[in-house]
Amino acid sequence: MSQEDRRDSRLALRLLFGISALTALLVALLVLAAAVSLPGLSDWVAVTFDDGMGLKNAALVAAIVSVVLSIVFALAAGEGLIGELQFMIPGFFLFFVFFWLMLAWIF
């Protein structure tokens, strides 16, 4: 191993330790910020989500979010409109309607 290879190896190791330390510091600061703001955040959550959404609103929101996520996943996978997207959305709606009606019937 030449002198230049050792120098490059030491530099890479220093960079690794520096970036790791910086990442650990950032995570520690995020945890500290979450711990400090948790009591106020829990009061807000208790007041805001006390009554719930209801079955109808939850079903609508779940359907919209699921369709948007399916589209994003299909586009991110590179399939786009030519690939499986035209089969994913109708399949999702059949899946969603089946479970939505089964839950409404059972409960």
All heavy atoms as an XYZ file, in Angstrom:
816
protein
N       0.848     -1.163      0.000
C       0.000      0.000      0.000
C       0.902      1.238      0.000
O       1.790      1.377      0.832
C      -0.897     -0.030      1.241
C      -1.934      1.050      1.261
S      -2.973      0.960      2.711
C      -4.435      0.303      2.006
N       0.673      2.113     -0.912
C       1.529      3.291     -1.046
C       1.137      4.365     -0.033
O       0.105      4.295      0.631
C       1.433      3.838     -2.464
O       0.159      4.403     -2.661
N       2.009      5.345      0.066
C       1.797      6.456      1.003
C       0.519      7.227      0.634
O      -0.236      7.631      1.509
C       3.027      7.376      0.957
C       3.007      8.473      1.960
C       3.241      7.964      3.385
O       3.539      6.805      3.607
N       3.079      8.848      4.331
N       0.287      7.400     -0.637
C      -0.894      8.156     -1.084
C      -2.185      7.393     -0.775
O      -3.195      7.994     -0.397
C      -0.785      8.420     -2.582
C      -1.820      9.390     -3.089
C      -1.584      9.762     -4.529
O      -0.421     10.015     -4.910
O      -2.577      9.797     -5.275
N      -2.155      6.066     -0.890
C      -3.327      5.254     -0.558
C      -3.647      5.345      0.931
O      -4.812      5.419      1.319
C      -3.105      3.800     -0.938
C      -3.131      3.586     -2.441
O      -3.698      4.451     -3.149
O      -2.586      2.560     -2.901
N      -2.608      5.326      1.763
C      -2.820      5.451      3.218
C      -3.402      6.806      3.564
O      -4.279      6.914      4.414
C      -1.503      5.234      3.957
C      -1.052      3.813      3.967
C       0.182      3.637      4.828
N       0.759      2.342      4.575
C       2.033      2.108      4.340
N       2.902      3.105      4.359
N       2.455      0.894      4.109
N      -2.902      7.837      2.909
C      -3.412      9.191      3.153
C      -4.882      9.288      2.738
O      -5.702      9.860      3.460
C      -2.565     10.187      2.366
C      -2.768     11.604      2.805
C      -1.818     12.579      2.145
N      -0.635     11.945      1.583
C      -0.096     12.256      0.414
N      -0.628     13.204     -0.326
N       0.964     11.631     -0.046
N      -5.221      8.725      1.594
C      -6.615      8.728      1.147
C      -7.502      7.924      2.095
O      -8.637      8.315      2.382
C      -6.724      8.146     -0.261
C      -6.167      9.073     -1.320
O      -5.986     10.273     -1.013
O      -5.905      8.588     -2.439
N      -6.981      6.817      2.588
C      -7.739      5.987      3.520
C      -7.995      6.735      4.830
O      -9.098      6.689      5.374
C      -6.984      4.689      3.782
O      -7.667      3.905      4.715
N      -6.953      7.419      5.342
C      -7.129      8.200      6.572
C      -8.124      9.340      6.358
O      -8.938      9.632      7.233
C      -5.788      8.739      7.043
C      -5.007      7.723      7.825
C      -3.761      8.350      8.420
N      -2.648      7.588      7.880
C      -1.525      8.064      7.402
N      -1.309      9.354      7.409
N      -0.604      7.278      6.924
N      -8.058      9.987      5.217
C      -8.982     11.076      4.920
C     -10.421     10.562      4.845
O     -11.348     11.183      5.387
C      -8.596     11.763      3.608
C      -9.505     12.901      3.162
C      -9.457     14.038      4.177
C      -9.090     13.383      1.787
N     -10.612      9.426      4.201
C     -11.949      8.840      4.112
C     -12.466      8.450      5.495
O     -13.649      8.645      5.811
C     -11.933      7.624      3.197
N     -11.581      7.928      6.345
C     -11.982      7.552      7.699
C     -12.351      8.779      8.520
O     -13.339      8.766      9.254
C     -10.851      6.773      8.369
C     -11.166      6.100      9.688
C     -12.302      5.107      9.511
C      -9.923      5.421     10.241
N     -11.580      9.857      8.388
C     -11.905     11.105      9.093
C     -13.242     11.665      8.617
O     -14.039     12.145      9.418
C     -10.801     12.129      8.884
C      -9.564     11.838      9.667
C      -8.532     12.908      9.434
N      -7.275     12.538     10.062
C      -6.108     13.034      9.730
N      -6.031     13.935      8.765
N      -5.020     12.648     10.349
N     -13.471     11.625      7.314
C     -14.758     12.097      6.787
C     -15.917     11.254      7.326
O     -16.970     11.789      7.686
C     -14.754     12.068      5.263
C     -14.020     13.199      4.570
C     -13.937     12.940      3.078
C     -14.714     14.511      4.839
N     -15.720      9.943      7.377
C     -16.758      9.060      7.895
C     -17.075      9.378      9.350
O     -18.237      9.508      9.723
C     -16.329      7.599      7.764
C     -17.272      6.564      8.381
C     -18.583      6.537      7.605
C     -16.625      5.213      8.417
N     -16.045      9.542     10.166
C     -16.266      9.861     11.577
C     -16.888     11.239     11.750
O     -17.768     11.441     12.586
C     -14.961      9.771     12.369
C     -14.523      8.369     12.648
C     -13.177      8.038     12.637
C     -15.439      7.368     12.921
C     -12.762      6.742     12.886
C     -15.040      6.078     13.177
C     -13.695      5.757     13.162
N     -16.468     12.194     10.935
C     -17.027     13.537     11.027
C     -18.505     13.575     10.650
O     -19.320     14.176     11.355
N     -18.847     12.924      9.572
C     -20.245     12.894      9.145
C     -21.093     12.097     10.131
O     -22.229     12.484     10.437
C     -20.350     12.335      7.709
C     -19.750     13.338      6.725
C     -21.791     12.032      7.339
C     -19.633     12.819      5.319
N     -20.539     11.014     10.674
C     -21.274     10.226     11.670
C     -21.520     11.031     12.937
O     -22.613     10.990     13.510
C     -20.511      8.951     12.005
O     -20.373      8.140     10.872
N     -20.516     11.768     13.380
C     -20.679     12.600     14.576
C     -21.695     13.705     14.335
O     -22.529     14.006     15.203
C     -19.334     13.192     14.987
N     -21.655     14.311     13.162
C     -22.614     15.361     12.830
C     -24.040     14.809     12.777
O     -24.979     15.434     13.271
C     -22.228     15.984     11.487
C     -22.828     17.331     11.157
C     -22.408     18.362     12.179
C     -22.371     17.750      9.776
N     -24.199     13.634     12.208
C     -25.513     12.996     12.146
C     -26.011     12.636     13.540
O     -27.189     12.852     13.867
C     -25.448     11.736     11.268
O     -24.979     12.098      9.975
C     -26.802     11.077     11.156
N     -25.127     12.117     14.393
C     -25.521     11.778     15.773
C     -25.920     13.029     16.535
O     -26.895     13.012     17.304
C     -24.376     11.058     16.477
N     -25.210     14.132     16.339
C     -25.563     15.385     16.992
C     -26.925     15.885     16.526
O     -27.752     16.324     17.331
C     -24.487     16.432     16.717
C     -24.719     17.820     17.305
C     -24.682     17.760     18.830
C     -23.692     18.795     16.783
N     -27.184     15.792     15.234
C     -28.475     16.228     14.691
C     -29.619     15.380     15.244
O     -30.668     15.906     15.622
C     -28.451     16.157     13.165
C     -29.714     16.601     12.441
C     -29.956     18.085     12.705
C     -29.591     16.348     10.967
N     -29.427     14.065     15.324
C     -30.456     13.188     15.879
C     -30.682     13.503     17.354
O     -31.825     13.555     17.830
C     -30.068     11.707     15.672
C     -30.962     10.781     16.483
C     -30.142     11.345     14.201
N     -29.610     13.745     18.100
C     -29.749     14.086     19.520
C     -30.514     15.396     19.692
O     -31.368     15.516     20.590
C     -28.375     14.177     20.173
N     -30.247     16.380     18.848
C     -30.982     17.645     18.925
C     -32.452     17.463     18.578
O     -33.330     18.077     19.205
C     -30.339     18.681     18.005
C     -29.002     19.251     18.470
C     -28.419     20.162     17.393
C     -29.165     20.001     19.771
N     -32.753     16.630     17.596
C     -34.154     16.359     17.246
C     -34.886     15.650     18.383
O     -36.047     15.973     18.685
C     -34.231     15.530     15.970
C     -33.924     16.268     14.672
C     -33.875     15.294     13.509
C     -34.945     17.337     14.419
N     -34.228     14.700     19.021
C     -34.842     13.997     20.150
C     -35.072     14.966     21.303
O     -36.127     14.934     21.951
C     -33.963     12.796     20.579
C     -34.413     12.234     21.907
C     -34.000     11.722     19.511
N     -34.103     15.836     21.577
C     -34.260     16.823     22.642
C     -35.404     17.781     22.342
O     -36.224     18.085     23.218
C     -32.953     17.590     22.828
C     -32.949     18.661     23.908
C     -33.157     18.025     25.279
C     -31.667     19.451     23.871
N     -35.501     18.238     21.099
C     -36.599     19.137     20.714
C     -37.945     18.439     20.841
O     -38.928     19.043     21.295
C     -36.389     19.639     19.293
N     -38.020     17.171     20.458
C     -39.277     16.423     20.592
C     -39.642     16.238     22.062
O     -40.814     16.355     22.443
C     -39.160     15.072     19.900
N     -38.649     15.955     22.910
C     -38.927     15.760     24.332
C     -39.397     17.047     24.989
O     -40.267     17.024     25.868
C     -37.681     15.228     25.034
N     -38.852     18.175     24.564
C     -39.254     19.459     25.142
C     -40.657     19.849     24.681
O     -41.462     20.369     25.463
C     -38.217     20.549     24.778
C     -38.736     21.932     25.102
C     -36.909     20.285     25.496
N     -40.995     19.593     23.428
C     -42.287     20.028     22.897
C     -43.395     18.990     23.060
O     -44.541     19.254     22.694
C     -42.143     20.390     21.424
O     -41.805     19.241     20.681
N     -43.114     17.835     23.595
C     -44.118     16.773     23.705
C     -45.311     17.126     24.586
O     -46.450     16.850     24.201
C     -43.462     15.479     24.175
C     -44.313     14.222     24.097
C     -44.753     13.973     22.662
C     -43.557     13.030     24.619
N     -45.140     17.744     25.763
C     -46.338     18.060     26.573
C     -47.315     19.001     25.866
O     -48.520     18.765     25.868
C     -45.756     18.709     27.826
C     -44.378     18.166     27.931
C     -43.915     17.999     26.515
N     -46.814     20.035     25.242
C     -47.694     20.948     24.516
C     -48.321     20.288     23.302
O     -49.482     20.525     22.977
N     -47.568     19.437     22.638
C     -48.073     18.737     21.461
C     -49.163     17.734     21.838
O     -50.160     17.595     21.138
C     -46.929     18.030     20.749
C     -47.245     17.361     19.431
C     -47.691     18.402     18.416
C     -46.039     16.603     18.917
N     -49.006     17.057     22.968
C     -50.017     16.081     23.377
C     -51.330     16.762     23.754
O     -52.399     16.219     23.507
C     -49.499     15.223     24.533
O     -49.293     16.023     25.674
N     -51.271     17.961     24.345
C     -52.502     18.704     24.629
C     -53.210     19.091     23.340
O     -54.431     18.977     23.231
C     -52.191     19.964     25.443
C     -51.741     19.650     26.851
O     -52.042     18.530     27.337
O     -51.073     20.513     27.468
N     -52.451     19.535     22.339
C     -53.046     19.915     21.062
C     -53.677     18.709     20.375
O     -54.772     18.803     19.815
C     -51.971     20.530     20.168
C     -52.472     20.861     18.800
C     -53.227     21.934     18.430
C     -52.282     20.093     17.610
N     -53.509     21.880     17.094
C     -52.942     20.757     16.567
C     -51.614     18.903     17.336
C     -52.950     20.286     15.273
C     -51.624     18.440     16.035
C     -52.283     19.128     15.025
N     -53.019     17.571     20.405
C     -53.551     16.358     19.788
C     -54.833     15.925     20.492
O     -55.817     15.544     19.850
C     -52.492     15.228     19.808
C     -53.119     13.890     19.449
C     -51.366     15.547     18.861
N     -54.857     16.006     21.829
C     -56.044     15.592     22.585
C     -57.240     16.481     22.256
O     -58.369     15.995     22.138
C     -55.748     15.625     24.076
N     -57.023     17.767     22.081
C     -58.130     18.682     21.780
C     -58.567     18.542     20.321
O     -59.761     18.505     20.024
C     -57.709     20.144     22.083
C     -58.723     21.131     21.533
C     -57.524     20.340     23.563
N     -57.636     18.435     19.418
C     -57.951     18.423     17.991
C     -58.634     17.135     17.560
O     -59.596     17.147     16.808
C     -56.680     18.638     17.164
O     -56.058     19.848     17.584
C     -57.004     18.731     15.690
N     -58.151     15.996     18.033
C     -58.654     14.713     17.564
C     -59.544     14.026     18.597
O     -59.620     12.806     18.637
C     -57.483     13.790     17.200
C     -56.656     14.319     16.074
C     -55.394     14.823     16.306
C     -57.146     14.325     14.789
C     -54.630     15.313     15.267
C     -56.384     14.817     13.748
C     -55.129     15.323     13.991
N     -60.245     14.794     19.403
C     -61.046     14.214     20.477
C     -62.239     13.418     19.945
O     -62.484     12.297     20.355
C     -61.524     15.316     21.416
C     -62.140     14.767     22.686
O     -61.794     13.633     23.057
O     -62.948     15.473     23.296
N     -62.994     13.982     19.015
C     -64.211     13.325     18.541
C     -63.967     12.314     17.437
O     -64.776     11.425     17.216
C     -65.211     14.371     18.030
C     -65.708     15.257     19.154
O     -65.685     14.802     20.313
O     -66.098     16.405     18.870
N     -62.896     12.447     16.724
C     -62.632     11.550     15.616
C     -63.248     12.068     14.330
O     -63.975     13.053     14.307
N     -63.004     11.364     13.247
C     -63.473     11.796     11.938
C     -64.822     11.204     11.570
O     -65.570     11.797     10.824
C     -62.476     11.374     10.859
C     -61.155     12.053     10.914
S     -60.100     11.478      9.589
C     -60.777     12.364      8.218
N     -65.094     10.039     12.031
C     -66.288      9.343     11.598
C     -65.948      8.406     10.453
O     -64.940      8.567      9.771
N     -66.796      7.417     10.246
C     -66.521      6.383      9.254
C     -66.545      6.918      7.824
O     -65.693      6.581      7.012
C     -67.532      5.250      9.411
C     -67.307      4.013      8.559
C     -65.950      3.408      8.867
C     -68.392      3.008      8.791
N     -67.500      7.792      7.530
C     -67.604      8.296      6.156
C     -66.414      9.164      5.783
O     -65.822      8.988      4.711
C     -68.890      9.098      5.993
C     -70.136      8.255      6.018
C     -71.368      9.116      5.842
C     -72.616      8.273      5.946
N     -73.823      9.077      5.831
N     -66.057     10.093      6.641
C     -64.923     10.968      6.335
C     -63.613     10.186      6.286
O     -62.755     10.460      5.451
C     -64.821     12.095      7.364
C     -65.935     13.095      7.213
O     -66.523     13.218      6.145
N     -66.237     13.800      8.282
N     -63.465      9.218      7.187
C     -62.245      8.421      7.192
C     -62.120      7.607      5.905
O     -61.024      7.457      5.357
C     -62.221      7.499      8.401
N     -63.224      7.089      5.401
C     -63.193      6.313      4.167
C     -62.809      7.198      2.980
O     -62.024      6.786      2.124
C     -64.547      5.659      3.918
N     -63.350      8.396      2.922
C     -63.010      9.306      1.825
C     -61.546      9.706      1.864
O     -60.851      9.678      0.839
C     -63.903     10.549      1.877
C     -65.371     10.324      1.539
C     -66.169     11.596      1.780
C     -65.509      9.876      0.105
N     -61.075     10.055      3.046
C     -59.672     10.460      3.167
C     -58.753      9.289      2.849
O     -57.746      9.444      2.153
C     -59.404     11.024      4.577
C     -57.923     11.228      4.801
C     -60.153     12.319      4.767
N     -59.078      8.103      3.333
C     -58.251      6.928      3.068
C     -58.194      6.617      1.575
O     -57.137      6.257      1.046
C     -58.787      5.724      3.838
N     -59.308      6.757      0.892
C     -59.332      6.489     -0.540
C     -58.465      7.489     -1.303
O     -57.670      7.100     -2.170
C     -60.762      6.529     -1.062
N     -58.592      8.751     -0.981
C     -57.822      9.785     -1.684
C     -56.333      9.613     -1.434
O     -55.519      9.636     -2.365
C     -58.313     11.186     -1.273
C     -59.728     11.415     -1.803
C     -57.370     12.266     -1.781
C     -60.413     12.636     -1.237
N     -55.972      9.417     -0.179
C     -54.554      9.262      0.154
C     -53.979      8.008     -0.500
O     -52.865      8.021     -1.025
C     -54.365      9.229      1.687
C     -52.971      8.791      2.067
C     -54.667     10.594      2.269
N     -54.733      6.935     -0.505
C     -54.243      5.691     -1.104
C     -54.062      5.815     -2.610
O     -53.087      5.300     -3.164
C     -55.188      4.545     -0.785
O     -55.248      4.349      0.602
N     -54.967      6.484     -3.289
C     -54.833      6.665     -4.731
C     -53.622      7.540     -5.042
O     -52.825      7.227     -5.941
C     -56.115      7.280     -5.337
C     -55.871      7.781     -6.745
C     -57.226      6.269     -5.332
N     -53.463      8.623     -4.310
C     -52.321      9.505     -4.551
C     -51.012      8.764     -4.303
O     -50.071      8.853     -5.102
C     -52.427     10.773     -3.680
C     -51.137     11.570     -3.706
C     -53.584     11.631     -4.149
N     -50.948      7.995     -3.227
C     -49.737      7.228     -2.952
C     -49.484      6.166     -4.014
O     -48.334      5.925     -4.396
C     -49.818      6.576     -1.581
C     -49.425      7.464     -0.412
C     -49.657      6.742      0.908
C     -47.989      7.891     -0.527
N     -50.528      5.533     -4.506
C     -50.355      4.541     -5.568
C     -49.790      5.183     -6.829
O     -48.907      4.620     -7.482
C     -51.685      3.871     -5.902
O     -52.166      3.164     -4.804
N     -50.274      6.361     -7.164
C     -49.771      7.072     -8.335
C     -48.315      7.472     -8.138
O     -47.477      7.299     -9.035
C     -50.654      8.298     -8.651
C     -52.031      7.843     -9.124
C     -50.002      9.204     -9.687
C     -53.044      8.949     -9.242
N     -47.996      7.996     -6.962
C     -46.613      8.389     -6.685
C     -45.685      7.183     -6.748
O     -44.600      7.253     -7.331
C     -46.520      9.102     -5.315
C     -45.079      9.267     -4.870
C     -47.211     10.443     -5.374
N     -46.094      6.061     -6.160
C     -45.259      4.861     -6.183
C     -45.064      4.351     -7.608
O     -43.972      3.926     -7.985
C     -45.857      3.757     -5.313
C     -45.736      4.015     -3.836
C     -46.560      3.359     -2.960
C     -44.808      4.901     -3.325
C     -46.462      3.570     -1.596
C     -44.699      5.131     -1.970
C     -45.525      4.465     -1.102
N     -46.118      4.376     -8.410
C     -46.002      3.899     -9.785
C     -45.083      4.798    -10.603
O     -44.257      4.313    -11.379
C     -47.377      3.826    -10.431
N     -45.208      6.103    -10.421
C     -44.340      7.018    -11.166
C     -42.899      6.929    -10.685
O     -41.964      7.008    -11.490
C     -44.866      8.446    -11.055
C     -46.201      8.706    -11.746
C     -46.680     10.119    -11.470
C     -46.087      8.457    -13.230
N     -42.705      6.768     -9.380
C     -41.346      6.649     -8.844
C     -40.687      5.349     -9.273
O     -39.470      5.285     -9.428
C     -41.379      6.739     -7.320
N     -41.477      4.312     -9.492
C     -40.918      3.029     -9.929
C     -40.575      3.035    -11.412
O     -39.983      2.088    -11.910
C     -41.908      1.903     -9.636
N     -40.959      4.088    -12.105
C     -40.631      4.180    -13.514
C     -41.679      3.595    -14.428
O     -41.481      3.531    -15.631
N     -42.777      3.144    -13.879
C     -43.817      2.531    -14.704
C     -44.602      3.595    -15.464
O     -44.950      3.410    -16.609
C     -44.762      1.698    -13.841
C     -44.098      0.511    -13.190
C     -43.601     -0.493    -14.202
O     -44.278     -0.707    -15.215
O     -42.521     -1.048    -13.979
N     -44.942      4.678    -14.798
C     -45.667      5.766    -15.443
C     -47.043      5.339    -15.910
O     -47.654      4.428    -15.388
N     -47.541      6.005    -16.916
C     -48.874      5.710    -17.433
C     -48.880      4.531    -18.386
O     -49.925      3.972    -18.683
C     -49.437      6.943    -18.135
C     -49.643      8.158    -17.226
C     -50.065      9.361    -18.057
C     -50.668      7.861    -16.164
N     -47.716      4.142    -18.901
C     -47.651      3.046    -19.856
C     -47.647      1.698    -19.148
O     -48.153      0.715    -19.661
C     -46.400      3.193    -20.742
C     -46.491      4.506    -21.509
C     -46.235      2.023    -21.676
C     -45.242      4.864    -22.277
N     -47.118      1.656    -17.932
C     -46.944      0.388    -17.230
C     -48.194     -0.099    -16.541
O     -49.220     -0.351    -17.168
N     -48.137     -0.224    -15.249
C     -49.202     -0.873    -14.493
C     -50.190      0.093    -13.856
O     -51.081     -0.332    -13.138
C     -48.570     -1.725    -13.394
C     -47.670     -2.807    -13.926
C     -46.926     -3.521    -12.823
O     -47.133     -3.175    -11.648
O     -46.146     -4.422    -13.130
N     -50.048      1.387    -14.087
C     -50.895      2.361    -13.405
C     -52.374      2.168    -13.739
O     -53.226      2.264    -12.864
C     -50.451      3.780    -13.760
C     -51.116      4.907    -12.984
C     -50.848      4.737    -11.508
C     -50.613      6.235    -13.460
N     -52.685      1.856    -14.984
C     -54.090      1.679    -15.359
C     -54.697      0.437    -14.721
O     -55.911      0.295    -14.688
C     -54.256      1.655    -16.876
C     -53.624      0.475    -17.557
C     -52.217      0.770    -18.007
O     -51.550      1.644    -17.488
N     -51.754      0.015    -18.980
N     -53.876     -0.483    -14.210
C     -54.387     -1.652    -13.502
C     -54.359     -1.450    -11.987
O     -55.134     -2.060    -11.269
C     -53.574     -2.892    -13.868
C     -53.581     -3.187    -15.332
C     -52.444     -3.014    -16.090
C     -54.744     -3.614    -15.949
C     -52.444     -3.265    -17.444
C     -54.760     -3.871    -17.301
C     -53.614     -3.699    -18.058
N     -53.458     -0.599    -11.511
C     -53.329     -0.378    -10.068
C     -54.536      0.356     -9.495
O     -55.042     -0.007     -8.434
C     -52.060      0.429     -9.765
C     -50.786     -0.359     -9.866
S     -49.313      0.647     -9.636
C     -49.682      1.531     -8.148
N     -54.980      1.385    -10.163
C     -56.061      2.210     -9.607
C     -57.382      1.454     -9.553
O     -58.027      1.429     -8.497
C     -56.163      3.549    -10.368
C     -54.898      4.369    -10.092
C     -57.396      4.321     -9.936
C     -54.812      5.647    -10.847
N     -57.857      0.804    -10.621
C     -59.100      0.028    -10.472
C     -58.959     -1.120     -9.477
O     -59.889     -1.401     -8.715
C     -59.367     -0.512    -11.877
C     -58.605      0.340    -12.788
C     -57.425      0.828    -12.023
N     -57.803     -1.751     -9.448
C     -57.576     -2.815     -8.469
C     -57.634     -2.288     -7.053
O     -58.197     -2.923     -6.155
N     -57.059     -1.111     -6.849
C     -57.128     -0.501     -5.522
C     -58.571     -0.220     -5.129
O     -58.987     -0.479     -3.997
C     -56.323      0.796     -5.473
C     -56.718      1.667     -4.324
C     -56.306      1.362     -3.041
C     -57.552      2.746     -4.510
C     -56.699      2.139     -1.978
C     -57.945      3.526     -3.450
C     -57.525      3.221     -2.178
N     -59.364      0.342     -6.052
C     -60.747      0.673     -5.708
C     -61.561     -0.587     -5.395
O     -62.386     -0.576     -4.480
C     -61.406      1.492     -6.810
C     -61.127      2.954     -6.689
C     -60.408      3.612     -7.660
C     -61.564      3.670     -5.583
C     -60.147      4.959     -7.546
C     -61.308      5.013     -5.455
C     -60.590      5.672     -6.446
N     -61.354     -1.658     -6.125
C     -62.053     -2.904     -5.803
C     -61.660     -3.411     -4.423
O     -62.501     -3.823     -3.620
C     -61.758     -3.964     -6.869
C     -62.401     -3.739     -8.229
C     -61.896     -4.778     -9.221
C     -63.908     -3.797     -8.113
N     -60.377     -3.370     -4.136
C     -59.858     -3.777     -2.836
C     -60.439     -2.910     -1.725
O     -60.930     -3.406     -0.709
C     -58.330     -3.663     -2.884
C     -57.619     -4.188     -1.687
C     -57.561     -5.542     -1.439
C     -56.959     -3.332     -0.830
C     -56.879     -6.027     -0.344
C     -56.283     -3.799      0.261
C     -56.241     -5.158      0.506
N     -60.412     -1.586     -1.935
C     -60.917     -0.649     -0.932
C     -62.405     -0.842     -0.690
O     -62.855     -0.902      0.451
C     -60.628      0.782     -1.385
C     -61.211      1.814     -0.458
C     -60.595      2.096      0.748
C     -62.372      2.483     -0.788
C     -61.130      3.036      1.606
C     -62.916      3.414      0.054
C     -62.293      3.696      1.260
N     -63.209     -0.946     -1.744
C     -64.663     -1.096     -1.599
C     -65.007     -2.407     -0.895
O     -65.879     -2.445     -0.030
C     -65.360     -0.988     -2.970
C     -66.796     -1.435     -2.902
C     -65.266      0.438     -3.491
N     -64.316     -3.489     -1.236
C     -64.579     -4.771     -0.597
C     -64.376     -4.683      0.915
O     -65.254     -5.050      1.701
C     -63.680     -5.860     -1.205
C     -63.775     -7.169     -0.498
C     -64.864     -7.992     -0.683
C     -62.780     -7.577      0.378
C     -64.970     -9.203     -0.021
C     -62.866     -8.778      1.043
C     -63.959     -9.595      0.844
N     -63.217     -4.192      1.322
C     -62.954     -4.126      2.759
C     -63.804     -3.078      3.455
O     -64.216     -3.263      4.599
C     -61.465     -3.883      3.027
C     -60.661     -5.119      2.870
C     -59.785     -5.251      1.819
C     -60.788     -6.165      3.756
C     -59.047     -6.396      1.657
C     -60.060     -7.331      3.601
C     -59.181     -7.446      2.549
N     -64.111     -1.978      2.787
C     -64.949     -0.947      3.381
C     -66.345     -1.505      3.651
O     -66.904     -1.330      4.727
C     -64.998      0.246      2.439
C     -65.700      1.452      2.973
C     -65.792      1.853      4.261
C     -66.415      2.397      2.200
N     -66.503      3.009      4.337
C     -66.901      3.365      3.093
C     -66.679      2.536      0.849
C     -67.644      4.452      2.668
C     -67.413      3.629      0.434
C     -67.884      4.570      1.337
N     -66.924     -2.213      2.663
C     -68.256     -2.780      2.853
C     -68.251     -3.928      3.865
O     -69.203     -4.077      4.643
C     -68.819     -3.239      1.511
C     -69.108     -2.124      0.513
C     -69.574     -2.712     -0.805
C     -70.108     -1.139      1.070
N     -67.207     -4.742      3.863
C     -67.127     -5.829      4.843
C     -67.023     -5.278      6.267
O     -67.675     -5.785      7.186
C     -65.921     -6.733      4.554
C     -66.076     -7.597      3.324
S     -67.414     -8.790      3.503
C     -68.578     -8.152      2.320
N     -66.234     -4.231      6.454
C     -66.140     -3.617      7.791
C     -67.452     -2.994      8.207
O     -67.867     -3.094      9.355
C     -65.012     -2.576      7.811
C     -63.610     -3.150      7.845
C     -62.596     -2.028      7.628
C     -63.364     -3.844      9.165
N     -68.135     -2.319      7.249
C     -69.412     -1.707      7.592
C     -70.460     -2.779      7.900
O     -71.317     -2.581      8.771
C     -69.891     -0.839      6.423
N     -70.414     -3.915      7.244
C     -71.376     -4.983      7.490
C     -71.113     -5.669      8.831
O     -72.034     -5.942      9.594
C     -71.290     -5.984      6.336
C     -72.225     -7.147      6.446
C     -73.557     -7.110      6.713
C     -71.889     -8.517      6.285
N     -74.068     -8.386      6.726
C     -73.064     -9.276      6.467
C     -70.706     -9.179      5.982
C     -73.092    -10.652      6.370
C     -70.739    -10.550      5.870
C     -71.926    -11.269      6.083
N     -69.843     -5.921      9.123
C     -69.506     -6.647     10.366
C     -69.657     -5.751     11.592
O     -70.183     -6.172     12.607
C     -68.073     -7.206     10.262
C     -68.035     -8.300      9.207
C     -67.584     -7.727     11.589
C     -66.649     -8.780      8.864
N     -69.194     -4.518     11.485
C     -69.244     -3.642     12.655
C     -70.418     -2.699     12.557
O     -70.616     -1.801     13.220
C     -67.935     -2.852     12.797
C     -66.758     -3.751     13.065
C     -65.801     -3.968     12.096
C     -66.630     -4.387     14.281
C     -64.715     -4.775     12.343
C     -65.531     -5.208     14.529
C     -64.579     -5.396     13.570
